[in-house]
Amino acid sequence: MQTTKTVKVNFSGWHGNRLDGRLELPADNIKAYAIICNCFTCTKDTITTYRISKALAQHGYATLRFDFSGLGDSEGVFSQTSFSSNVYEVVAAAGFLKQSYQAPSLLIGHSLGGTATLVAAMQANEVMADVSAISTIASPSQPDHILHHFGDALALLEQGIASSINVAGQQYEIEPPFIKDLITYDMNTLLSSLNKPVLIFNIKNDELVGESNAVELDQWIEGDSKIITLENTNHLLSARPDTELVAKEIINWYEKIN
């Protein structure tokens, strides 16, 4: 494995917010550039995103992880963001890499971040044209799956009343437009136009994203897709060997199809 270095980067995201990122670079012999996106309300330093980006870099894949607007060290107000803003910022991250380093050919996303990368990969622009592969990790097939986090707040939001939700012990303010944006996405229809290979990781007995989500993604994606089921782990892949396994499987799959 190669030694790596971490480079602090920033680029413009939704409404011009400065997004904070880290580019994990192999010491030499960069095989390709990748982007990895974190789960709902998570940051670039959540163990899943952090460890996988490090592992990919050790095997020659320069990998960018970043905070979406309103999270971590990025600018912006979380209540003013949306699933659409996440998609926009995945594309912005790819544009930053293309302009400053090299266009990414691999997109990876954990949980809702994976759903966002799928939508981003379908954007009709020259940045996304370089993406040749996508991998999702415990990702919901529909973005509105995350509404299970919302509890009693959902009824208020559906009435146009701002509310807050609790995720992993932290409160997040939510505005009604967030819900309206979320439910506009029909992934069944959208993915019928995604003609790129996708590697789908399913986590058996995942407490947050059930197995049916991986099955639906596999059925809906127009291009070649493959499901790998991980056992004896959790949604965050908390044990280091689990993230190392995922990184290894992504690399083996990517190198076979490229």
Secondary structure, 3 states (H helix, E strand, C coil): CCCEEEEEEEEECHHHCEEEEEEEEECCCCCEEEEEECCCCCCCCCHHHHHHHHHHHHCCEEEEEECCCCCCCCCCCHHHCCHHHHHHHHHHHHHHHHHHCCCCCEEEEECHHHHHHHHHHCCCCCCHHHCCEEEEECCCCCHHHHHHHCCCHHHHHHCCCCEEEEECCEEEEECHHHHHHHCCCCHHHHHHHCCCCEEEEEECCCCCCCHHHHHHHHHHCCCCEEEEEECCCCCCCCCHHHHHHHHHHHHHHHHHHC
